[in-house]
Amino acid sequence: MSSHREAPEISKDPVADSTDVYAFVSPDARDTVTLIANYIPLQGAAGGPNFYEFGDDVLYEIHIDNDGDGRPNVTYQFEFTTHVRNPNTFLYNTGPILTLDSPNWNRHQTYTLTRVESGGRSTVLGRGLACPPCNVGPLSTPDYPKLAAEAVHGVGKGRKVYAGQRAEGFYVDLGSIFDLGTLRPFQQLHLQPAFTQPAPGVNTAKELNVHSLALQVPITELTKGGWSGGDVNDPRATIGVWTTAGRRKARVLESGTGKDHEAGPFVQVSRLGNPLFNEVLVPMGEKDEWNSLPPADDKRFARYVAHPELAGLLNVLYPGVFPNLAAYTKPRADLLAILLTGIPAGVIPGFQNYTGATEADMLRLNVAVPPSANPNILGLVAGDAAGFPNGRRVYDDVVTVELRAIAGLTLSLVDKSYTPDGAAGVITDGLTPTDLDNPYLNIFPYLGVPYDGYHHPAS
């Protein structure tokens, strides 16, 4: 749900479909920021014989805006190449894969990582960097953590990179939410009289995998002028982060060969900053357009943030539960700040991640806020300023945070005359990180070991 199959066209192109973006000050390397962009949603672990991989024909990018105009000042580009050792077998591997250069691994990928600055300077940080295989099973990948560790590459002082399969770290009850907005913990209050009792949430993403682009880079590489101070209120402390995927403008299919030829510049086909933005706020007829545009053009979508359809649906689907929200008709200044400009100083004591007046969907991170010693999965709304919507950590409960924000919990921060409904502070889909089988790591790349196909055969 964070951005899984969020628009009609990109749902047909999973290799280019970004699912989640994370940005946080690294808890184990506090002078760095970790950036993660996930692609290829809802992967069943038993994906053979053609296991999941990045697209050789896709340009994957992670962008950073450090001057608040909604356009990238720094971009990290990933370009992949697939290698086949033996084209005369259908097998992904012909024996155990014990190392990344194992001759038993028949189809493998490498990539080039490039840093591009807005002035045009381009620096290749690494070539021929190896991806790990997918986690096939105990015979094919008997020590997957070792393989994954080999795929963490140092690419200069203070930099690490990983590109490959990881466990899906996002937890959401897709099955209930898209069944007419059912939230299992509150389903007995739904307009449709199908349920008489609440129920625990069901994690739709459980035992699924994704493909992750993960970077750990010095803070000074991302901020304006290489700033690295400790003043939370300094405007240079906040960066905007989003990811895009692009495909060549022209594609020609060759008859009778199964091959295609691509040419021309890359055209953006996928974009993701804040979780759920395109999926829940942008209407169906404009979703594909949104995916093709830069954040700098998001002013045209601001009306959907100011008057979110979901807020109205909550009032209809849960009659009488949100009376104060139902009576509120003014534009949602709280959501406009959280999602499109960042939160200005003075709204939350000792915090800001404001990037200026330009309305742009970016994940905003104030790098002067240190990692929390006692993280709360509800992040900023629970008093943990190191969590979403100040960036996003892998375990942050963004579904609950955004449900509560849309339900009006954050509105009183900017409109003192408004009193949030009691339900706004407890609304949730009923899930936490405990609903994941493969735990997060406390070191880079932080997302858990991917599920293997032998023990998790359902797809």
C-alpha positions in Angstrom: 0.0 0.0 0.0 2.9 2.4 0.6 3.2 2.5 -3.2 2.6 -1.0 -4.3 0.7 -1.1 -7.7 -0.4 2.5 -7.0 -1.2 3.6 -10.5 -2.8 1.9 -13.5 0.2 1.9 -15.9 3.0 1.2 -13.4 1.0 -1.7 -12.0 1.7 -3.4 -15.3 5.5 -2.8 -15.0 6.6 -4.1 -11.6 10.3 -3.9 -12.4 10.0 -0.1 -12.5 7.4 0.1 -9.6 8.8 1.8 -6.5 7.2 0.5 -3.4 8.8 2.4 -0.5 11.4 5.1 0.3 13.3 5.4 3.5 15.7 8.1 4.7 17.1 8.4 8.2 20.3 9.3 10.1 22.1 6.0 10.4 21.9 4.8 14.1 25.3 3.0 13.8 27.1 5.7 11.8 25.6 9.0 12.9 27.6 11.1 10.5 25.8 9.4 7.6 22.3 9.2 6.1 20.8 5.9 4.9 18.7 6.1 1.8 16.6 3.0 0.7 14.4 2.7 -2.4 12.5 -0.5 -2.8 11.2 -1.8 -6.1 9.3 -4.9 -7.6 6.4 -5.2 -5.1 4.8 -8.2 -3.5 7.4 -10.8 -4.5 6.5 -14.4 -3.6 9.7 -16.1 -2.3 9.2 -19.2 -4.5 9.8 -17.2 -7.7 11.7 -19.7 -9.8 12.8 -20.6 -12.3 13.0 -17.0 -13.4 13.7 -15.3 -10.1 13.2 -11.6 -9.5 15.8 -9.1 -10.7 16.3 -5.4 -11.5 15.7 -4.3 -15.0 18.7 -3.8 -17.3 16.4 -1.4 -19.3 15.4 0.7 -16.3 17.3 3.7 -14.9 16.8 3.7 -11.1 17.5 7.0 -9.2 17.4 8.3 -5.7 17.2 12.1 -5.6 18.0 14.7 -3.0 16.8 18.3 -2.9 18.7 20.5 -0.5 17.5 24.0 -1.6 13.7 23.5 -1.4 12.8 23.9 -5.1 11.5 20.3 -5.6 14.2 19.5 -8.0 17.3 17.3 -7.4 20.6 18.8 -6.4 22.2 15.3 -6.0 21.1 12.1 -7.7 22.4 8.6 -7.3 21.9 6.5 -10.4 21.8 2.7 -10.5 22.2 0.9 -13.9 22.1 -2.9 -14.1 23.6 -5.5 -16.4 22.5 -9.2 -16.4 25.0 -11.9 -17.1 24.2 -15.5 -18.1 27.0 -18.1 -17.8 25.2 -20.9 -19.6 22.3 -20.1 -21.9 21.6 -23.7 -22.6 20.0 -24.5 -19.2 16.8 -23.3 -17.7 18.3 -23.3 -14.2 19.0 -20.2 -12.2 21.7 -22.1 -10.4 23.2 -25.5 -11.0 24.5 -26.1 -7.5 24.9 -24.3 -4.1 25.7 -20.6 -4.4 28.4 -20.1 -1.8 30.0 -16.8 -3.1 29.0 -14.0 -5.4 31.3 -15.3 -8.1 30.2 -18.9 -7.8 30.2 -20.8 -11.2 27.0 -22.5 -10.0 25.1 -19.2 -10.2 24.0 -19.1 -13.8 22.1 -15.7 -14.0 23.5 -12.9 -12.0 23.6 -9.1 -12.1 26.1 -6.3 -11.6 25.5 -2.6 -11.6 27.1 0.8 -12.0 26.5 3.5 -9.3 26.9 7.1 -10.4 26.6 10.4 -8.4 25.2 13.3 -10.5 25.1 16.9 -9.3 22.6 19.5 -10.5 25.4 21.5 -12.1 26.2 18.6 -14.4 29.1 17.0 -12.7 28.9 13.2 -12.8 31.1 10.8 -10.8 31.1 7.0 -11.2 31.3 5.6 -7.6 31.5 2.0 -8.6 31.4 -0.3 -11.6 30.7 -4.0 -11.8 29.2 -4.1 -8.3 27.7 -7.5 -7.6 24.1 -8.1 -6.5 23.4 -11.1 -4.4 21.1 -13.9 -5.7 17.5 -14.2 -4.6 17.1 -16.4 -1.6 16.2 -19.6 -3.4 16.3 -22.1 -0.5 18.6 -24.1 1.9 20.3 -26.1 -0.8 20.8 -23.3 -3.3 21.6 -20.4 -0.9 22.6 -22.2 2.3 24.2 -19.1 3.9 22.2 -16.1 2.6 23.4 -13.6 5.2 27.0 -14.3 4.1 26.1 -13.7 0.5 24.3 -10.5 1.4 27.2 -9.3 3.4 29.5 -9.8 0.4 27.1 -7.6 -1.6 27.6 -4.6 0.7 30.2 -2.6 -1.2 32.3 0.2 0.1 32.4 2.9 -2.6 34.6 5.6 -1.1 35.1 7.0 2.4 31.9 6.7 4.5 29.9 5.2 1.7 28.2 1.8 1.4 25.9 0.4 -1.2 23.7 -2.7 -1.5 21.4 -3.6 -4.4 19.4 -6.8 -4.1 16.6 -8.8 -2.6 15.4 -8.1 1.0 12.5 -9.0 3.2 9.5 -6.7 2.8 9.6 -4.5 5.8 6.4 -2.7 5.2 3.4 -4.0 7.0 -0.2 -3.3 6.0 -3.6 -4.9 5.8 -4.3 -4.5 2.1 -7.0 -7.1 2.2 -9.2 -5.2 4.5 -8.4 -1.6 3.6 -9.4 -2.0 0.0 -12.5 -3.9 0.9 -14.5 -0.7 1.2 -12.2 0.8 3.8 -12.5 -1.8 6.4 -10.2 -1.5 9.4 -10.4 -4.7 11.3 -9.9 -3.2 14.8 -12.9 -1.0 14.1 -14.9 -3.1 11.6 -17.9 -3.4 14.0 -18.4 0.4 13.5 -18.4 0.1 9.6 -21.5 1.3 7.7 -21.9 -2.2 6.2 -23.3 -4.5 8.9 -21.0 -7.5 8.1 -19.1 -7.6 11.4 -20.1 -7.5 15.0 -16.7 -7.7 16.7 -13.3 -6.1 16.1 -10.5 -8.3 14.8 -6.7 -8.1 14.7 -5.0 -6.8 11.5 -3.7 -9.2 8.9 -0.3 -8.4 7.3 -0.8 -8.8 3.5 3.0 -8.3 2.9 4.0 -11.1 5.3 6.5 -13.5 3.9 7.0 -11.4 0.8 10.2 -9.8 -0.6 11.3 -6.7 -2.5 14.4 -5.5 -4.3 16.2 -2.7 -2.4 18.6 0.0 -3.5 20.3 1.0 -0.3 22.9 3.7 0.2 24.8 5.0 3.2 26.5 8.3 2.5 28.0 11.1 4.6 25.6 13.8 5.6 27.9 16.4 4.0 27.3 14.9 0.6 23.6 15.6 0.8 23.2 19.0 2.5 23.6 22.4 0.9 27.2 23.5 1.0 28.2 20.3 2.8 26.5 21.5 6.1 26.9 19.2 9.0 25.9 21.2 12.1 23.7 20.4 15.0 21.2 23.2 14.8 17.7 21.7 14.1 16.4 25.1 13.1 19.1 25.8 10.4 17.3 25.6 7.0 20.3 23.7 5.7 19.5 20.8 8.1 16.5 19.5 6.0 16.8 17.6 2.8 14.1 16.2 0.5 14.3 12.6 -0.8 12.4 10.7 -3.5 13.1 8.0 -6.0 12.2 7.6 -9.7 12.5 4.9 -12.4 12.8 5.7 -16.1 12.6 3.8 -19.3 13.9 4.7 -22.8 11.5 6.8 -24.9 11.3 4.3 -27.8 11.0 0.6 -27.8 10.9 -1.6 -30.9 10.0 -5.3 -30.7 11.9 -7.6 -33.1 9.6 -10.1 -34.8 10.4 -13.8 -34.4 13.3 -13.3 -32.0 11.8 -12.3 -28.6 14.3 -9.4 -28.5 13.6 -5.7 -28.3 15.6 -2.6 -29.0 15.4 0.6 -27.0 16.6 4.1 -27.8 16.2 7.8 -26.9 16.4 9.5 -23.5 15.0 8.0 -20.3 11.4 9.0 -19.5 10.2 8.9 -15.9 7.6 6.2 -15.4 7.6 5.9 -11.6 8.0 8.2 -8.6 7.8 8.0 -4.8 8.4 10.3 -1.9 6.0 10.2 1.0 4.3 6.9 1.5 0.7 6.6 0.3 0.7 9.9 -1.6 -0.1 8.7 -5.1 -1.9 5.6 -3.9 -4.4 7.3 -1.6 -4.5 11.0 -2.3 -4.2 11.3 -6.1 -7.4 10.3 -8.1 -7.4 7.5 -10.6 -7.5 9.7 -13.6 -4.3 11.6 -12.6 -2.1 8.9 -11.1 -0.1 8.1 -14.3 0.5 11.8 -14.9 1.7 12.2 -11.3 4.2 9.4 -11.8 5.7 11.2 -14.8 6.3 14.6 -13.1 9.0 16.0 -10.7 8.0 17.1 -7.2 8.4 20.7 -8.3 5.1 20.4 -10.2 3.0 19.1 -7.3 1.2 22.3 -6.7 -1.4 21.0 -9.2 -2.2 18.1 -6.9 -2.3 20.2 -3.7 -6.1 20.4 -3.7 -6.2 16.6 -3.1 -4.1 17.0 0.0 -6.1 20.1 1.2 -9.4 18.2 0.9 -8.5 14.4 0.9 -11.1 12.0 -0.3 -10.2 9.5 2.4 -11.2 12.0 5.2 -14.7 12.2 3.6 -14.9 8.4 3.2 -14.1 7.9 6.9 -17.1 10.0 7.8 -19.3 8.0 5.5 -18.0 4.5 6.2 -17.8 5.0 10.0 -21.0 7.1 10.7 -20.9 9.1 13.9 -17.3 8.1 14.7 -15.7 11.3 13.5 -18.2 14.1 14.0 -15.6 16.9 14.4 -13.9 15.9 11.2 -17.2 15.7 9.4 -17.9 19.3 10.3 -14.5 20.7 9.2 -14.6 22.3 5.8 -11.4 24.4 5.7 -8.3 23.3 3.7 -6.2 20.8 5.7 -3.2 23.0 6.5 -1.7 20.2 8.6 -1.6 17.7 5.7 -0.3 20.4 3.3 2.6 21.0 5.7 3.4 17.4 6.5 3.4 16.2 2.9 4.1 19.2 0.7 6.2 21.8 2.4 7.5 20.3 5.6 6.6 21.4 9.1 7.7 25.0 9.9 9.4 26.0 13.1 7.0 26.8 16.0 4.4 24.1 15.2 6.2 21.4 17.2 8.6 22.7 19.9 12.2 22.1 19.0 11.5 20.7 15.6 11.1 21.7 11.9 11.7 20.1 8.5 10.4 22.9 6.4 11.9 23.2 2.9 10.1 26.4 1.8 6.9 27.5 0.0 7.3 25.2 -3.0 4.7 22.4 -2.7 6.5 19.2 -3.5 6.0 15.6 -2.4 9.3 14.6 -0.9 10.3 12.6 2.2 11.8 15.4 4.3 14.6 14.6 6.7 16.1 17.0 9.3 19.6 15.5 9.6 20.4 17.5 12.8 17.9 15.4 14.7 19.9 12.5 16.1 18.7 8.8 16.1 16.4 8.1 19.0 17.7 6.0 21.9 14.1 4.7 22.4 12.4 4.7 19.0 8.6 4.8 18.7 7.1 3.3 15.6 4.6 6.2 15.5 7.5 8.7 15.1 6.8 12.4 15.4 3.2 12.2 16.5 4.4 10.1 19.5 7.2 12.5 20.4 10.0 10.7 18.5 11.4 13.4 16.3 13.7 10.9 14.5 10.8 9.1 13.0 8.2 9.7 10.2 7.4 12.2 8.9 10.9 13.3 9.7 12.3 11.0 7.1 11.2 7.4 7.5 12.8 4.5 9.3 12.3 0.9 8.1 10.0 0.1 11.1 7.9 3.3 11.3 4.2 2.6 11.3 3.4 5.0 8.4 -0.1 3.5 7.8 -1.3 4.3 11.4 0.5 7.7 11.4 -1.2 8.8 8.1 -4.6 7.3 9.0 -4.5 9.3 12.3 -3.3 12.5 10.5 -6.1 12.2 7.8 -8.6 11.5 10.6 -7.7 14.9 12.1 -5.2 14.1 14.9 -2.6 16.6 13.6 -5.1 19.3 12.7 -5.1 21.0 16.1 -1.4 21.7 15.7 -2.2 24.3 13.0 -5.8 25.2 13.9 -6.2 25.7 17.7 -9.9 25.9 17.3 -10.2 22.3 16.2 -10.6 19.4 18.7 -9.7 16.0 17.3 -12.3 13.3 17.5 -11.4 10.6 20.1 -11.2 8.0 17.4 -8.5 9.9 15.6 -6.0 9.1 18.2 -6.6 5.3 18.1 -7.4 4.6 14.5 -5.1 1.9 13.0 -5.1 -1.1 10.7 -4.0 -3.1 13.7 -0.4 -4.0 12.7 3.1 -3.5 14.2 6.6 -4.8 13.3 5.8 -7.9 15.4 3.7 -9.1 12.5 6.9 -9.7 10.5 8.7 -13.1 10.6 12.1 -11.8 9.4 13.3 -9.0 11.8 15.0 -5.8 10.7 18.7 -5.6 11.1 20.5 -3.1 13.3 23.2 -2.6 10.7 23.2 -1.6 7.0 21.1 -2.4 4.9 18.6 -2.7 7.9 15.9 -4.6 6.1 15.7 -8.2 7.0 17.0 -11.3 5.3 14.7 -12.2 2.4 12.3 -15.1 2.7 13.4 -18.2 0.9 11.3 -20.2 -1.5 11.6 -23.6 0.2 10.2 -22.5 3.5 7.8 -19.9 2.1 6.3 -21.6 -1.0 3.1 -19.5 -1.3 3.2 -16.8 -4.0 
